[in-house]
Amino acid sequence: MTSYALQLNNISKVYQDGDNENTVLDKVSLKVKPGEFVAIVGPSGSGKSTMLSIAGALLSSTEGEVIIGDTSLDNNKKNWIRVRKEKIGFIFQSHQLIPYLNIGDQLNLIAKISKNKDKKEFEAYADELLNDLGLLDSKTKYPNKLSGGEKQRVAIARAFMNKPDVILADEPTASLDGPRGRQVVEMIRKVVKKQNRAAIMVTHDERILDLVDVIYRIENGKIHDVKSNM
Ligand SMILES: Nc1ncnc2c1ncn2[C@@H]1O[C@H](COP(=O)(O)OP(=O)(O)OP(=O)(O)O)[C@@H](O)[C@H]1O
């Protein structure tokens, strides 16, 4: 068993643009341990979302190796679906909750499509997550009755429901004001630490960078660690 939750080894991504090649990522390597909360910053168009998509088995790299937990992503894309379902939790810019399911049922849906069929265990775990995220009283509410910050916290609970090795968050504060955005990132941190999960967050928001353990910057295809708060 490897000691890393996620490893990107010498990842390159080249987009073909007519006759031109656009090398967005140039031999980028990144290792994230369980319990580590990482931020990725960088100018617009520097390849942050591309890197997150490759780490999340949503996009193939041109070169290099992705290892999630102890599973190396090979060329068999059928395995990628299983890896996404079992090993990765996604948090997007907007919450993407299902309007006609109450909060409890949003989480139950993940239990249903997951391999773990122990209903009682899942219900207890969902309650624990909702409690940690300050949402237990909202369990029977529908998304349209929640504030933007609360909805994003439900999206956090949903991302953690399948007990993933890696949480990937793409601009999770983009739709929130400063204080609510900060609270959402505090919540991600809290659950990452409590459950010893790895998390990578792409962000433009400098004000929340004190909440992560390590900050990496992507620029001109290369990645640099700029700061470790550990
Ligand atoms: N499917 C694609 N085909 C061709 N080029 C692409 C494709 N997707 C992204 N690119 C290019 O790759 C580069 C990196 O894009 P990416 O979205 O990863 O950057 P980003 O750092 O996440 O940007 P932002 O901060 O603006 O969201 C950009 O120049 C973009 O135009």
The ligand as a Gaussian input file, in Angstrom:
#p B3LYP/6-31G(d) Opt

LIG

0 1
 N      -10.522000      20.843000     -24.857000
 C       -9.572000      21.733000     -25.110000
 N       -9.051000      21.852000     -26.351000
 C       -8.078000      22.742000     -26.618000
 N       -7.528000      23.567000     -25.697000
 C       -8.015000      23.495000     -24.440000
 C       -9.052000      22.589000     -24.078000
 N       -9.319000      22.742000     -22.765000
 C       -8.488000      23.709000     -22.323000
 N       -7.699000      24.163000     -23.321000
 C       -6.654000      25.198000     -23.200000
 O       -5.751000      24.787000     -22.191000
 C       -5.311000      25.880000     -21.408000
 C       -5.560000      25.593000     -19.933000
 O       -6.943000      25.587000     -19.650000
 P       -7.512000      25.312000     -18.177000
 O       -8.986000      25.436000     -18.256000
 O       -6.951000      24.046000     -17.675000
 O       -6.865000      26.542000     -17.376000
 P       -7.190000      27.095000     -15.931000
 O       -5.878000      27.379000     -15.286000
 O       -8.102000      26.174000     -15.215000
 O       -7.936000      28.456000     -16.281000
 P       -9.005000      29.319000     -15.434000
 O       -8.292000      29.786000     -14.201000
 O       -9.331000      30.445000     -16.359000
 O      -10.177000      28.429000     -15.149000
 C       -6.029000      27.099000     -21.966000
 O       -5.147000      27.758000     -22.837000
 C       -7.196000      26.522000     -22.715000
 O       -7.544000      27.352000     -23.793000

